[in-house]
Amino acid sequence: MKASLRRWRALSIAERFIFIQALFLLPLASLALRFGRYQSTLATLQRITPLKERRSPADPLPEAQRAAAMVNAAAWRSLYDATCLRRSLVLWWLLRRRGIDSSVRIGVRTEAAEFYSHAWVEFEDTVINDAPDISRRFATIL
């Protein structure tokens, strides 16, 4: 418990805010995907949240990576199954609201007659919420 409190105190206000937002948005993403398809959920989010203009001239990649870490941390601490698609959708939306134009990628692969799918977020061809080589391990379909 003390280690968790120390880590929380070490976070910036912006990181704490993203973490708290992710805790609330992950269940909403789950509901949206349960009652609608991925494409319609994504289209709705794009329509209601236009990409904002970035205010900061600084490189957005570190900000995107910190946001990804906060969303993953919130997913890890949640009481429900925060799948890769839910995490990626929430991260993509949070970045969009900050003026960072990213993309949700969905990939598939087969291994030993098993079918696998996975979702991740890329910013300028850089994977930000998963292993850097994930796009080579899965054939991107969306």
C-alpha positions in Angstrom: 0.0 0.0 0.0 2.8 2.4 0.8 4.5 1.7 -2.5 1.3 2.5 -4.3 0.9 5.7 -2.4 4.5 6.7 -3.2 3.9 6.0 -6.9 0.7 8.1 -6.9 2.5 11.0 -5.2 5.3 10.8 -7.8 2.8 11.3 -10.7 2.2 14.7 -12.1 -1.3 16.3 -11.9 -1.8 15.6 -15.6 -0.9 12.0 -15.1 -3.3 11.6 -12.2 -6.0 13.2 -14.2 -5.5 10.8 -17.1 -5.5 7.9 -14.7 -8.8 8.9 -13.1 -10.4 9.6 -16.5 -9.3 6.1 -17.6 -10.8 4.5 -14.6 -14.2 6.0 -15.5 -13.9 5.6 -19.3 -12.9 2.0 -19.4 -16.3 0.7 -18.2 -18.0 3.1 -20.6 -16.0 1.8 -23.5 -17.0 -1.7 -22.4 -20.6 -0.8 -22.5 -20.3 1.0 -25.8 -18.7 -2.0 -27.4 -21.2 -4.4 -25.8 -24.2 -2.6 -27.3 -22.6 -1.4 -30.6 -20.0 -2.5 -33.0 -16.4 -1.2 -32.9 -16.8 0.8 -36.1 -20.0 2.5 -35.0 -18.4 3.3 -31.5 -15.4 4.8 -33.2 -17.5 6.8 -35.6 -19.6 8.1 -32.8 -16.5 9.2 -30.8 -15.0 10.9 -33.8 -18.3 12.8 -34.4 -18.8 14.0 -30.9 -15.1 14.7 -30.2 -13.4 16.4 -33.2 -9.6 16.4 -33.0 -8.5 19.4 -31.0 -5.8 21.7 -32.1 -2.6 21.2 -30.1 -1.7 24.1 -27.9 1.8 22.9 -27.0 4.5 23.0 -29.7 6.4 20.3 -27.8 6.8 16.8 -29.2 3.6 15.0 -28.4 5.1 11.5 -28.3 6.3 11.6 -24.6 2.8 12.9 -23.6 1.2 10.1 -25.6 3.4 7.5 -24.0 2.6 8.8 -20.5 -1.1 8.7 -21.2 -0.7 5.1 -22.4 1.0 4.2 -19.2 -1.8 5.8 -17.2 -4.5 4.0 -19.2 -2.7 0.7 -18.8 -2.2 1.3 -15.1 -5.9 2.1 -14.7 -6.9 -1.0 -16.6 -4.6 -3.2 -14.5 -6.3 -1.8 -11.3 -9.8 -2.0 -12.6 -12.4 -4.5 -11.2 -13.4 -5.8 -14.7 -11.8 -7.1 -17.8 -10.2 -4.1 -19.6 -9.3 -5.8 -22.9 -6.8 -4.4 -25.3 -9.5 -3.0 -27.5 -11.1 -1.2 -24.6 -7.8 0.2 -23.4 -6.8 1.3 -26.9 -10.2 3.0 -27.6 -9.9 4.9 -24.3 -6.3 5.9 -25.0 -7.1 7.0 -28.6 -10.0 9.1 -27.3 -8.0 10.8 -24.5 -5.2 11.6 -27.0 -7.7 13.0 -29.5 -9.1 15.3 -26.8 -5.5 16.6 -26.3 -4.9 17.2 -30.0 -2.7 14.1 -30.6 -3.8 12.4 -33.7 -3.3 8.7 -33.2 -4.8 5.5 -34.6 -6.3 2.4 -33.2 -4.9 -0.7 -35.0 -6.4 -4.1 -34.9 -4.4 -7.1 -35.9 -4.8 -10.8 -36.3 -2.7 -13.9 -36.4 -3.0 -17.7 -36.3 -0.7 -19.9 -34.3 -1.0 -23.6 -34.0 -4.5 -23.5 -35.5 -5.5 -20.9 -32.9 -6.9 -17.5 -34.0 -5.7 -14.4 -32.1 -6.7 -10.7 -32.4 -5.1 -7.7 -30.7 -5.6 -3.9 -30.6 -3.1 -1.2 -30.0 -2.6 2.5 -30.6 0.0 4.1 -32.9 1.1 7.7 -33.1 3.1 8.5 -36.2 3.8 4.8 -36.8 5.1 4.4 -33.2 3.3 1.9 -31.0 2.6 3.7 -27.7 0.6 1.3 -25.5 2.1 -2.1 -26.3 5.4 -3.8 -27.3 7.2 -1.9 -30.1 7.1 -4.9 -32.4 3.4 -5.8 -32.0 2.6 -4.6 -35.5 5.1 -7.1 -36.9 3.5 -10.0 -34.8 0.0 -9.3 -36.0 -1.3 -8.6 -39.5 -3.1 -5.3 -39.3 -6.7 -5.5 -40.6 -8.0 -2.1 -39.3 
